[in-house]
């Protein structure tokens, strides 16, 4: 009896598999569970086994071709009607003793899995037995990570800021050549970079007074002091030092004040460590090699300016391509206080002050 051999469902993502090669030829006898052909799925190569014993009489799908699940790939003739294309049987010329030897007993049931994909299951079982158990990660040494009172205060304020203030962000860059020239021309200690940002922001605030306001109890309230703050990271604790009346001071004077207040911070001066609000805060990570970033507003202020590192870039100046030192600036703004255009004009004024310092 002729039996159709169909492509089984190999549980792949695709219904199509590729025939890599046949392992037996037409006319050869096959046993149930014997691999007939090798196929390639979207996951791996597998062997397709015979589900019935007989003789492979016909191959319907050639090698290196695609077949669908359920497609007939070959014909197997069962043993009772099969006629193998082999030489006719001849008289057994072996000695009588050998002819009368009992046939080898069939392997005990359960010694080898039978049926479709039996060999694949054996291979998978063998591979799994060879897989080494995962090595447990080395535990990290127990360390006491300090969370200081200053850390807790900053964490609370920053959480409140992100949850209650609708931030929006504006990013631009400024030509840093004027600042570099002024720093190099300074006698004695060079001004710190923060001094230039404080000076520029202080002068810009004079023309954009709304940037000095904040939302308090549902009302728009102006800040009481003319001051700009600078974020200072001191051994993991974050503080803000305050520079008053920055618009009427030079960058060199502001730099001296910043250095003095940082020294007082290091000495543990409680007055400098006290939380005080300014009109805007400057956060500078250029010294850490950061090109640009966005900062979180320090409430009750309405904006914070983030400054990256000064880097040489290719720029177009007066129709010519030049290498120019520039700095990235990102302004985080409370959208309840000002509009995007107002904040953009304010940031443009800061850039103007930096480039003409």
C-alpha positions in Angstrom: 0.0 0.0 0.0 1.3 3.4 -0.9 1.4 6.0 1.9 1.9 9.7 1.4 4.7 11.3 3.5 3.7 14.8 4.4 5.8 17.7 5.8 4.9 17.8 9.5 4.4 20.9 11.6 7.7 21.7 13.2 6.3 24.5 15.4 8.2 27.3 13.8 7.2 30.9 13.3 6.9 30.3 9.5 4.7 27.7 7.7 7.5 27.2 5.1 10.7 25.1 5.5 13.5 24.4 3.2 14.6 20.9 2.2 18.4 20.7 2.8 18.9 17.1 1.6 17.5 13.6 1.5 19.2 11.0 3.7 18.1 7.9 1.7 17.3 7.2 -1.9 14.2 5.9 -3.7 14.1 2.1 -3.5 15.7 1.9 -0.1 13.9 0.4 2.9 13.1 2.6 5.9 12.2 1.9 9.4 9.7 3.9 11.6 11.7 6.6 13.3 14.5 6.6 10.8 15.6 10.0 9.5 14.5 10.5 5.9 15.6 14.1 5.2 17.1 17.2 6.7 15.2 20.5 6.7 16.0 24.0 7.7 13.5 26.2 9.6 13.6 29.8 10.7 15.2 28.5 14.0 17.5 25.6 13.2 18.2 22.5 11.1 16.2 19.4 11.9 15.7 15.8 10.7 12.3 14.6 9.6 11.8 10.9 10.4 9.6 8.2 8.9 6.4 7.6 10.7 5.9 4.2 9.1 8.2 1.3 8.0 8.4 0.4 4.3 10.3 1.4 1.2 10.8 4.9 -0.1 9.4 4.6 -3.6 9.3 8.2 -4.7 10.7 11.6 -3.7 8.3 14.5 -4.7 10.3 17.4 -3.3 13.9 17.9 -4.5 16.7 19.2 -2.4 17.2 23.0 -1.8 13.4 23.7 -2.3 10.8 25.2 0.0 7.8 23.2 1.1 4.6 24.1 3.1 3.5 22.3 6.2 1.2 19.4 5.1 2.6 19.2 1.6 3.3 15.7 0.3 7.1 15.2 0.1 7.4 11.5 -0.7 5.7 8.1 -1.1 6.4 5.1 1.1 5.2 1.6 0.2 4.4 -0.6 3.2 6.2 -3.9 3.5 3.3 -6.2 2.6 3.0 -4.7 -1.0 6.4 -3.1 -1.5 8.7 -4.5 -4.1 12.2 -3.3 -3.4 14.5 -2.9 -6.3 17.1 -5.3 -5.1 18.5 -8.6 -6.5 16.3 -11.7 -6.0 16.9 -13.7 -3.0 19.4 -16.6 -3.3 19.8 -19.7 -1.3 21.5 -19.1 2.0 24.8 -20.9 1.8 25.8 -20.3 5.4 26.4 -23.4 7.6 23.2 -24.8 9.2 24.5 -23.7 12.6 24.6 -20.1 11.6 21.3 -20.2 9.8 19.6 -21.5 12.9 21.0 -18.8 15.2 18.2 -16.9 16.7 17.6 -13.4 15.4 18.8 -10.5 17.4 16.2 -9.5 19.9 14.6 -6.1 19.4 15.8 -3.4 21.8 13.7 -3.3 24.9 10.8 -0.9 24.9 11.9 2.5 26.3 15.6 2.2 25.4 15.2 4.6 22.5 12.4 7.0 21.8 10.4 6.1 18.7 8.2 8.1 16.4 8.5 11.4 14.7 11.6 13.5 15.6 13.0 10.8 17.9 16.5 11.5 16.9 16.0 15.3 17.4 14.8 14.7 20.9 17.9 12.5 21.6 20.1 15.3 20.3 18.4 17.9 22.4 18.6 15.7 25.5 22.3 15.1 24.9 22.9 18.9 24.4 21.0 19.7 27.6 23.0 17.2 29.6 26.2 18.8 28.4 25.2 22.3 29.4 27.0 23.4 32.5 24.8 24.9 35.2 25.0 28.7 35.5 27.6 30.0 37.8 26.2 32.1 40.6 27.4 35.7 40.4 30.0 36.8 42.9 28.2 38.7 45.7 29.3 42.3 46.1 31.0 43.2 49.4 28.6 44.8 51.9 29.2 48.5 52.0 27.5 51.2 53.9 26.2 53.7 51.3 25.7 56.9 53.1 22.6 59.0 52.5 23.2 62.3 54.2 20.7 64.8 55.3 21.7 67.0 52.3 21.0 64.1 50.0 17.5 63.6 51.5 16.7 67.3 51.2 17.8 67.4 47.5 15.9 64.2 46.7 12.7 65.6 48.2 13.0 68.9 46.4 13.9 67.3 43.0 11.0 64.8 43.3 8.6 67.7 44.1 10.0 69.7 41.1 9.5 67.0 38.5 6.0 66.1 39.9 4.6 69.6 40.2 6.5 71.8 37.6 5.7 71.3 33.9 9.2 71.5 32.5 10.1 72.3 28.9 13.6 72.5 27.4 15.4 74.8 25.0 18.9 73.9 23.7 21.4 76.0 21.8 25.1 76.7 21.7 27.4 79.7 22.1 30.7 80.8 20.7 33.2 80.4 23.6 36.1 82.2 22.0 35.4 85.5 23.8 35.3 83.7 27.2 38.5 81.8 26.4 40.3 85.0 25.4 39.2 86.8 28.6 40.2 83.9 30.8 43.6 83.7 29.1 44.1 87.5 29.6 43.4 87.4 33.3 46.2 88.2 35.7 46.6 85.7 38.4 43.9 83.0 38.7 41.7 82.5 35.7 38.0 83.2 36.3 36.0 80.0 36.7 33.6 79.2 33.9 30.6 79.5 36.1 31.4 83.2 36.6 30.7 83.9 32.9 27.3 82.1 33.0 26.3 83.9 36.2 27.2 87.3 34.7 25.4 86.6 31.4 22.3 85.3 33.2 22.2 88.3 35.6 22.3 90.8 32.7 19.6 88.9 30.8 17.3 88.8 33.8 17.3 92.6 33.8 15.5 92.6 30.5 13.3 89.5 31.1 11.8 90.1 34.5 9.2 87.5 34.2 12.0 84.9 34.4 12.4 86.1 38.0 8.8 85.0 39.0 7.5 81.7 40.3 4.1 80.1 41.1 3.2 80.2 44.8 -0.2 79.2 46.2 -1.7 79.6 42.7 -0.3 83.1 42.2 2.6 84.4 40.1 5.0 86.0 42.6 8.3 87.9 41.9 11.4 86.8 43.6 12.6 89.1 46.4 16.3 89.1 45.7 18.4 89.8 42.6 20.6 86.7 42.7 21.8 83.8 40.6 22.7 80.5 42.1 25.4 78.0 41.2 25.0 74.2 41.8 28.0 72.8 43.6 28.7 69.1 44.2 30.7 68.7 47.4 31.7 65.0 48.0 28.3 63.8 46.8 26.2 66.5 48.5 24.6 69.1 46.3 24.4 72.7 47.4 23.6 76.0 45.7 25.8 79.0 46.4 24.3 82.4 45.7 25.8 85.4 43.9 23.8 88.7 44.5 23.6 91.5 42.0 25.5 89.6 39.3 24.7 92.1 36.5 26.8 94.9 38.1 29.8 92.7 38.8 32.5 91.5 36.4 33.2 87.8 35.7 36.5 88.2 37.6 34.7 89.5 40.7 32.0 86.8 40.5 34.7 84.2 40.2 36.4 85.4 43.4 33.0 85.2 45.2 32.3 81.7 43.9 35.7 80.4 45.1 35.2 82.0 48.5 31.8 80.5 49.0 33.0 77.0 47.9 35.7 77.2 50.5 33.1 78.1 53.1 31.1 75.1 52.0 34.1 72.8 52.5 34.7 74.3 55.9 31.1 73.4 56.9 29.8 77.0 57.2 26.1 76.5 58.0 25.1 79.9 56.5 26.4 79.0 53.1 24.8 75.5 53.3 21.4 77.0 54.0 18.9 76.6 51.3 18.2 79.9 49.6 16.3 80.6 46.3 17.7 82.7 43.5 16.2 83.9 40.2 17.8 81.1 38.3 20.4 78.4 39.0 23.4 77.5 36.9 24.4 73.8 36.6 27.8 73.2 34.9 29.1 69.7 34.1 31.6 70.8 31.5 34.5 69.9 33.9 33.2 66.3 33.9 33.4 66.1 30.1 29.6 66.3 29.6 28.7 67.9 26.2 25.1 68.6 27.0 22.4 67.7 29.5 19.0 68.8 30.9 18.7 69.9 34.5 15.8 69.9 36.9 14.4 73.2 38.1 15.3 74.2 41.7 12.0 75.3 43.2 10.7 77.9 43.7 12.7 79.2 40.7 11.2 79.0 37.2 14.3 78.0 35.3 17.7 76.4 35.4 20.6 76.7 32.9 22.7 73.6 32.1 26.2 74.2 30.6 28.3 71.5 28.9 32.0 71.5 28.1 33.7 73.8 25.7 34.6 71.8 22.5 36.2 72.7 19.2 33.6 72.2 16.4 33.4 73.0 12.7 31.4 76.2 12.2 30.4 78.6 9.4 31.6 82.2 10.1 31.0 84.9 7.5 30.8 82.3 4.8 33.9 80.5 5.8 34.4 77.1 7.4 36.4 77.5 10.7 37.2 75.5 13.8 35.5 77.3 16.7 35.2 76.6 20.4 31.6 76.4 21.3 29.6 75.4 24.4 26.2 73.7 24.6 23.5 75.4 26.7 20.1 73.9 27.8 17.5 75.9 29.5 14.8 74.1 31.6 11.7 76.3 32.1 8.5 76.2 34.1 5.8 76.4 31.4 3.3 77.9 33.9 5.4 81.0 34.2 6.6 81.8 30.7 5.9 80.7 27.1 8.4 79.0 24.8 9.1 82.2 22.8 9.7 84.3 25.8 12.2 81.7 27.2 13.8 81.4 23.8 14.4 85.2 23.7 15.9 85.0 27.2 18.3 82.2 26.2 19.3 84.2 23.1 20.2 87.1 25.3 22.4 84.9 27.5 24.2 83.7 24.4 24.7 87.3 23.3 26.2 88.3 26.6 28.5 85.2 26.6 29.8 86.0 23.1 30.5 89.7 23.9 31.9 89.4 27.4 
